[in-house]
Amino acid sequence: MATDSGVAAVSAERVDLGSFTFECGESVPALEVAYETYGEFTGSNAVLVCHALTGSAHVARRGKAGTGVTDQTTAGQARAWWDDTVGPGAAIDTTEYFVVCANVPGSCYGTTGPASENPETGEPYGSAFPPVTVGDWTRAQRRLLDELGVGRLHAVVGGSVGGMNALEWVRRYPDDVDRVAAIATAPRLDAQCLALDAIARRAITNDPNWNGGDYYGDDRPDPDQGLGLARQLGHVMYLSKDSMAEKFGRRSAGRDAAGERFPPGPAADFFPYRDVESYLDYNADRFVDRFDANSYCYLTQAMDDFDLAAGFGSVADALAAFAGEALVVSFTGDWHFTVEQSSAVAGGFRETGTAVAHHVVDSTHGHDAFLVEPERLNPPLADFLVDGVAGRAVTDADNATERDGHAPVHTGLF
């Protein structure tokens, strides 16, 4: 499945899926979807990877060291976001699987969203773009796969809201998926996360440059101040108390390290400018250069709206038609999508008789652990894709009986 040079075939494309009606009832005349594929399709080896909130289709580098193939910046996102998990020889091995990752509708990395030009008006959609849901993302992915000639998926894999996207696949298209891996996710957001997302959107919509979401054009400044604040709040949500204490503590960064986006407060000459503030300011500056404020509002609302049990009565009822195998992965330091929430997802699968494992990783990293701890995530994920829940590195924390000598909670490296 690799090319003669040993490098998995890679493609970055954009496809026009034609008119698309969203679940809200509104339509766009042409939905373009940006996607990347890795590896070669054999008819039964397709793996769909669903990206997180501000991710893109650029899930892995287009070349590895020593291959003679160089990577390229994709839509402002220079670094492949899951490069340690997807690629030749990685957990999602692109020499074995045909991997597809598509940017979701409403985003700003090549797929049609609020910043895109409306072909009927010649102007950006802005606030006229239809509300989007996780269900809309899934339907668009299904249409993309139809265009690619992919029917049944060997697996669909996603982390964070991408995990919700993966769960929506087995709810909406249960006959199209053999295996699902839902990582650091939940059946729905809790009230605390809903509140934090609301505050983030209010930071954006209260920016003096917001203009009701119609701020596009060379003569109109972007609402970068609000978007930067929203991103800072997100970074706090993605880290744990332990990881922040270890990374920053109470250290001072020195006022000369402060950026210009956020003016210092009163008495700033007396009080220290701390490392944690410098981190937040740096990441806000980077984020506003690559992301769109409208897209941030649209995508967080899609995440807030998702409820796996909606229309079914329970999580188990929503998953009842799925006859494949499921891996649910959670991280102990993640307070955004908790171990208990993942256990509820696994319990829904278990109630229907689905072969499921809830693999819990002991971690202090917080929600970002699924991105920054590949050495702990990759072994169970790789084994699950090959052997299902019977995979050697797969454990089940919700099953009191230890299997094959592995403890229910994974605290070390395989």
C-alpha positions as CSV (number, residue, x, y, z in Angstrom):
1,M,0.0,0.0,0.0
2,A,3.0,2.3,0.0
3,T,4.6,3.6,-3.2
4,D,7.8,2.1,-4.6
5,S,9.8,4.6,-2.6
6,G,8.2,3.4,0.6
7,V,6.4,6.7,1.1
8,A,2.7,6.5,1.6
9,A,0.8,8.3,-1.1
10,V,-0.5,11.7,0.1
11,S,-3.1,14.0,-1.5
12,A,-4.4,17.4,-0.4
13,E,-7.5,18.4,-2.3
14,R,-10.7,20.4,-2.3
15,V,-14.0,19.1,-3.7
16,D,-17.3,20.8,-4.5
17,L,-20.1,18.7,-3.1
18,G,-22.8,20.9,-4.7
19,S,-25.8,22.3,-2.9
20,F,-25.9,21.4,0.8
21,T,-28.8,21.8,3.2
22,F,-27.9,22.1,6.8
23,E,-30.0,20.6,9.6
24,C,-31.3,24.0,10.4
25,G,-33.0,24.0,7.0
26,E,-30.8,26.6,5.4
27,S,-28.7,25.8,2.4
28,V,-25.5,26.9,0.6
29,P,-25.4,26.6,-3.2
30,A,-22.0,25.0,-3.2
31,L,-20.2,23.2,-0.2
32,E,-16.5,22.9,-0.8
33,V,-14.7,20.6,1.5
34,A,-10.9,20.6,2.0
35,Y,-9.5,17.2,2.7
36,E,-6.2,15.2,2.8
37,T,-5.7,11.5,2.2
38,Y,-2.7,9.4,3.1
39,G,-1.9,5.9,1.9
40,E,-3.7,3.9,-0.8
41,F,-7.3,2.5,-0.7
42,T,-7.7,-1.2,-1.0
43,G,-11.4,-1.3,-0.6
44,S,-11.5,-2.2,3.1
45,N,-8.8,-0.1,4.8
46,A,-10.2,3.4,5.1
47,V,-9.8,5.3,8.4
48,L,-11.6,8.6,8.8
49,V,-9.9,11.0,11.3
50,C,-12.1,13.7,12.7
51,H,-10.3,16.8,13.8
52,A,-10.8,18.8,17.0
53,L,-12.3,22.3,17.3
54,T,-9.7,24.4,15.5
55,G,-8.0,21.7,13.6
56,S,-7.7,21.2,9.9
57,A,-7.5,18.4,7.3
58,H,-3.7,18.6,7.8
59,V,-3.5,15.7,10.3
60,A,0.0,14.5,9.3
61,R,3.1,15.7,7.5
62,R,3.2,15.0,3.8
63,G,6.8,13.8,4.1
64,K,8.9,12.2,6.8
65,A,12.5,12.7,7.5
66,G,14.7,10.9,5.0
67,T,12.0,10.5,2.4
68,G,12.9,13.5,0.3
69,V,9.3,14.7,0.5
70,T,8.9,18.1,2.3
71,D,5.8,19.3,4.2
72,Q,3.9,22.4,3.3
73,T,1.9,24.9,5.3
74,T,-1.8,24.2,5.0
75,A,-4.3,27.1,5.2
76,G,-2.2,28.9,7.8
77,Q,-1.7,25.9,10.0
78,A,2.0,25.1,9.6
79,R,2.2,22.0,11.8
80,A,0.4,18.8,11.2
81,W,-1.8,18.5,14.3
82,W,-1.5,14.7,14.9
83,D,1.7,13.9,13.3
84,D,2.9,11.6,16.1
85,T,-0.2,9.4,15.7
86,V,-0.8,9.4,11.9
87,G,1.8,8.5,9.4
88,P,4.1,5.7,8.2
89,G,4.7,3.3,11.1
90,A,2.5,5.4,13.5
91,A,-0.6,4.2,15.4
92,I,-2.7,5.0,12.3
93,D,-0.2,3.6,9.9
94,T,-0.5,5.2,6.5
95,T,1.3,2.3,4.9
96,E,-1.5,0.1,6.0
97,Y,-4.6,2.3,6.1
98,F,-6.1,4.8,3.7
99,V,-6.5,7.8,6.0
100,V,-8.9,10.6,5.2
101,C,-9.2,13.8,7.2
102,A,-11.7,16.6,6.1
103,N,-12.0,20.1,7.4
104,V,-15.6,20.6,8.7
105,P,-18.2,23.0,7.4
106,G,-18.1,26.3,9.2
107,S,-14.4,26.2,9.7
108,C,-11.8,28.4,7.9
109,Y,-9.2,25.9,6.6
110,G,-10.5,25.5,3.1
111,T,-14.0,24.1,3.7
112,T,-16.9,26.5,3.2
113,G,-17.6,28.6,6.2
114,P,-18.5,32.2,7.2
115,A,-15.3,33.7,5.7
116,S,-16.0,32.0,2.3
117,E,-17.4,33.8,-0.6
118,N,-21.1,33.2,-1.3
119,P,-21.2,32.5,-5.0
120,E,-24.6,34.1,-5.3
121,T,-23.5,37.4,-3.9
122,G,-19.7,37.5,-4.5
123,E,-19.3,38.6,-0.8
124,P,-18.3,36.6,2.3
125,Y,-21.2,34.8,4.0
126,G,-20.4,36.4,7.4
127,S,-23.4,36.3,9.7
128,A,-25.5,34.9,6.9
129,F,-23.8,31.6,7.0
130,P,-26.2,28.9,8.2
131,P,-25.8,27.4,11.7
132,V,-23.9,24.2,11.6
133,T,-24.1,21.0,13.8
134,V,-21.9,18.0,14.3
135,G,-24.5,16.1,12.3
136,D,-23.8,18.4,9.4
137,W,-20.1,17.7,9.7
138,T,-20.8,14.0,9.5
139,R,-23.2,14.2,6.6
140,A,-20.6,16.3,4.7
141,Q,-17.9,13.6,5.4
142,R,-20.2,10.9,4.2
143,R,-20.7,12.8,0.9
144,L,-17.0,13.3,0.6
145,L,-16.3,9.6,1.1
146,D,-18.9,8.8,-1.6
147,E,-17.0,11.1,-4.0
148,L,-13.8,9.2,-3.1
149,G,-15.4,5.8,-3.7
150,V,-15.2,4.8,0.0
151,G,-18.3,3.0,1.3
152,R,-17.6,1.2,4.6
153,L,-15.0,2.5,7.0
154,H,-12.6,0.2,8.8
155,A,-12.6,2.8,11.5
156,V,-13.5,6.4,12.4
157,V,-11.3,8.1,15.0
158,G,-11.6,11.4,16.7
159,G,-10.5,13.4,19.8
160,S,-12.3,16.1,21.7
161,V,-15.2,17.4,19.6
162,G,-13.8,15.2,16.9
163,G,-14.7,12.3,19.2
164,M,-18.3,13.6,19.2
165,N,-18.0,13.6,15.4
166,A,-16.9,10.0,15.5
167,L,-19.8,9.0,17.8
168,E,-22.2,10.8,15.5
169,W,-20.9,8.5,12.7
170,V,-22.0,5.3,14.6
171,R,-25.3,6.9,15.5
172,R,-26.1,8.2,12.0
173,Y,-24.3,5.6,9.8
174,P,-23.9,2.5,12.0
175,D,-23.7,0.1,9.0
176,D,-20.8,2.1,7.5
177,V,-18.3,1.7,10.4
178,D,-16.5,-1.4,11.7
179,R,-14.6,0.3,14.6
180,V,-14.9,3.6,16.3
181,A,-12.3,5.2,18.6
182,A,-13.7,8.1,20.7
183,I,-10.9,9.9,22.5
184,A,-11.1,12.5,25.2
185,T,-14.7,13.2,24.5
186,A,-18.2,13.1,26.0
187,P,-21.8,12.4,25.0
188,R,-22.5,16.1,25.7
189,L,-20.9,19.1,27.3
190,D,-21.6,19.8,30.9
191,A,-22.9,23.1,32.3
192,Q,-19.4,24.4,33.2
193,C,-18.0,23.9,29.7
194,L,-21.2,25.4,28.2
195,A,-20.6,28.5,30.4
196,L,-17.0,28.8,29.4
197,D,-17.8,28.5,25.7
198,A,-20.5,31.2,26.1
199,I,-18.0,33.5,27.8
200,A,-15.5,32.9,24.9
201,R,-18.1,33.8,22.3
202,R,-19.1,36.9,24.3
203,A,-15.5,38.1,24.3
204,I,-15.6,37.9,20.5
205,T,-19.0,39.5,20.0
206,N,-18.2,42.3,22.4
207,D,-15.1,43.2,20.4
208,P,-15.6,46.7,19.0
209,N,-14.6,45.4,15.5
210,W,-17.2,42.6,15.6
211,N,-19.8,44.4,13.4
212,G,-22.4,41.7,13.9
213,G,-20.1,39.1,12.3
214,D,-19.7,41.1,9.1
215,Y,-16.2,42.4,9.5
216,Y,-14.6,41.1,6.3
217,G,-12.9,43.4,3.8
218,D,-9.6,45.3,3.6
219,D,-11.2,48.4,5.2
220,R,-12.6,46.5,8.2
221,P,-10.4,45.3,11.1
222,D,-11.0,41.8,12.4
223,P,-12.2,41.3,16.0
224,D,-8.8,40.0,17.0
225,Q,-8.9,41.2,20.6
226,G,-12.0,39.2,21.3
227,L,-10.8,36.1,19.4
228,G,-7.5,36.3,21.3
229,L,-9.3,36.4,24.7
230,A,-11.5,33.4,23.6
231,R,-8.4,31.4,22.7
232,Q,-6.8,32.2,26.0
233,L,-9.8,30.9,27.8
234,G,-9.6,27.8,25.7
235,H,-6.0,27.2,26.6
236,V,-6.9,27.3,30.3
237,M,-9.7,24.7,29.6
238,Y,-7.2,22.4,27.8
239,L,-4.7,22.3,30.6
240,S,-4.9,20.9,34.1
241,K,-4.0,22.5,37.4
242,D,-1.0,20.1,37.7
243,S,0.2,20.8,34.2
244,M,-0.1,24.6,34.6
245,A,1.7,24.4,38.0
246,E,4.5,22.4,36.4
247,K,4.8,24.5,33.3
248,F,4.5,28.0,34.8
249,G,4.1,28.0,38.5
250,R,4.1,31.7,39.7
251,R,7.3,32.6,37.8
252,S,7.7,36.1,36.5
253,A,8.4,36.6,32.8
254,G,9.4,40.2,33.0
255,R,7.4,43.1,31.6
256,D,9.5,43.3,28.5
257,A,8.1,40.0,27.4
258,A,4.6,41.4,27.3
259,G,3.0,41.8,23.9
260,E,1.0,44.8,22.6
261,R,-2.4,43.1,22.1
262,F,-3.4,43.3,25.8
263,P,-2.5,46.6,27.5
264,P,-1.2,46.3,31.1
265,G,-3.5,47.0,33.9
266,P,-3.1,49.6,36.6
267,A,0.0,49.3,38.8
268,A,1.5,46.9,36.2
269,D,4.9,48.5,37.0
270,F,4.7,47.2,40.5
271,F,3.1,43.7,40.0
272,P,4.9,41.0,38.0
273,Y,3.9,39.9,34.5
274,R,3.9,36.2,34.9
275,D,5.0,33.3,32.7
276,V,1.4,32.0,32.4
277,E,0.3,35.4,31.1
278,S,3.2,35.4,28.6
279,Y,2.1,32.0,27.4
280,L,-1.5,33.0,27.0
281,D,-0.6,36.2,25.1
282,Y,1.8,34.4,22.8
283,N,-0.7,31.8,21.8
284,A,-3.5,34.4,21.4
285,D,-1.2,36.3,18.9
286,R,-0.5,33.1,17.0
287,F,-4.1,32.1,16.9
288,V,-5.7,35.3,15.5
289,D,-3.3,35.1,12.6
290,R,-4.6,31.7,11.5
291,F,-8.3,31.5,12.6
292,D,-11.5,33.3,12.0
293,A,-13.7,34.7,14.8
294,N,-17.0,33.7,13.1
295,S,-15.7,30.2,12.7
296,Y,-14.8,30.0,16.4
297,C,-18.4,31.0,17.3
298,Y,-20.0,28.6,14.8
299,L,-17.9,25.6,15.8
300,T,-18.2,26.1,19.6
301,Q,-22.0,26.3,19.2
302,A,-22.0,23.1,17.2
303,M,-20.0,21.4,20.0
304,D,-22.3,22.9,22.7
305,D,-25.4,21.7,20.8
306,F,-24.2,18.1,20.5
307,D,-26.1,15.5,22.6
308,L,-25.5,11.9,21.7
309,A,-28.8,10.8,23.3
310,A,-30.9,13.5,21.6
311,G,-33.9,12.0,19.9
312,F,-33.2,8.6,21.3
313,G,-33.8,8.8,25.0
314,S,-30.5,7.4,26.1
315,V,-26.9,7.0,25.0
316,A,-27.5,3.2,24.7
317,D,-30.5,3.7,22.4
318,A,-28.5,6.1,20.2
319,L,-25.8,3.5,19.8
320,A,-28.0,0.4,19.6
321,A,-27.8,-0.1,15.8
322,F,-23.9,-0.2,15.8
323,A,-22.6,-3.8,15.5
324,G,-18.9,-3.1,15.4
325,E,-16.3,-2.5,18.1
326,A,-15.6,0.6,20.2
327,L,-12.6,2.0,22.0
328,V,-13.2,4.9,24.4
329,V,-10.0,6.6,25.7
330,S,-9.9,9.1,28.6
331,F,-7.2,10.9,30.6
332,T,-7.3,11.3,34.3
333,G,-6.2,15.0,34.3
334,D,-8.8,16.1,31.7
335,W,-11.5,18.1,33.5
336,H,-12.9,19.3,30.2
337,F,-14.0,15.9,29.0
338,T,-13.7,13.7,32.1
339,V,-13.1,10.0,32.7
340,E,-16.7,9.8,34.0
341,Q,-18.1,11.2,30.8
342,S,-16.1,8.7,28.7
343,S,-17.4,6.0,31.1
344,A,-20.9,7.0,30.2
345,V,-20.1,6.6,26.5
346,A,-18.6,3.2,27.1
347,G,-21.5,2.2,29.3
348,G,-23.9,3.0,26.4
349,F,-22.0,0.7,24.1
350,R,-21.8,-2.0,26.8
351,E,-25.5,-1.8,27.4
352,T,-26.2,-2.7,23.8
353,G,-23.8,-5.7,23.8
354,T,-21.2,-3.9,21.7
355,A,-17.6,-5.0,22.2
356,V,-16.1,-2.0,24.0
357,A,-13.1,-1.0,26.1
358,H,-12.7,2.1,28.1
359,H,-8.9,2.7,28.2
360,V,-8.0,5.3,30.9
361,V,-4.6,6.9,30.8
362,D,-3.1,8.3,34.0
363,S,-2.0,11.7,33.0
364,T,-1.5,15.2,34.4
365,H,-1.6,17.0,31.1
366,G,-5.3,17.9,31.0
367,H,-7.5,17.8,27.8
368,D,-4.5,18.3,25.5
369,A,-3.1,14.9,26.6
370,F,-4.5,13.2,23.5
371,L,-2.3,15.5,21.4
372,V,0.8,15.6,23.5
373,E,1.2,12.1,24.9
374,P,1.4,9.9,21.8
375,E,3.6,7.4,23.7
376,R,0.5,6.6,25.9
377,L,-2.3,6.9,23.3
378,N,-0.7,5.2,20.4
379,P,-0.2,1.6,21.7
380,P,-3.9,1.0,22.5
381,L,-5.1,2.9,19.4
382,A,-2.8,0.9,17.1
383,D,-3.7,-2.4,18.6
384,F,-7.4,-1.6,18.5
385,L,-7.3,-0.8,14.8
386,V,-5.6,-4.2,14.2
387,D,-7.3,-6.5,16.7
388,G,-10.2,-4.6,18.1
389,V,-10.8,-4.6,21.9
390,A,-8.8,-7.8,22.1
391,G,-5.7,-5.7,21.2
392,R,-2.7,-6.4,23.5
393,A,-2.3,-2.8,24.7
394,V,-6.0,-2.2,25.1
395,T,-7.3,-2.1,28.7
396,D,-10.9,-1.7,30.1
397,A,-11.1,0.4,33.3
398,D,-14.8,-0.2,33.5
399,N,-14.3,-3.9,33.7
400,A,-13.1,-5.0,37.2
401,T,-11.4,-8.1,35.7
402,E,-7.9,-7.5,34.5
403,R,-7.3,-8.9,31.0
404,D,-4.0,-10.4,29.9
405,G,-2.1,-9.1,32.8
406,H,-2.9,-5.4,32.1
407,A,-4.2,-3.2,34.9
408,P,-7.5,-1.4,34.2
409,V,-5.7,2.0,34.3
410,H,-2.7,2.5,32.2
411,T,0.1,4.3,34.1
412,G,3.2,3.3,32.2
413,L,4.5,2.7,28.7
414,F,4.0,-0.5,26.7
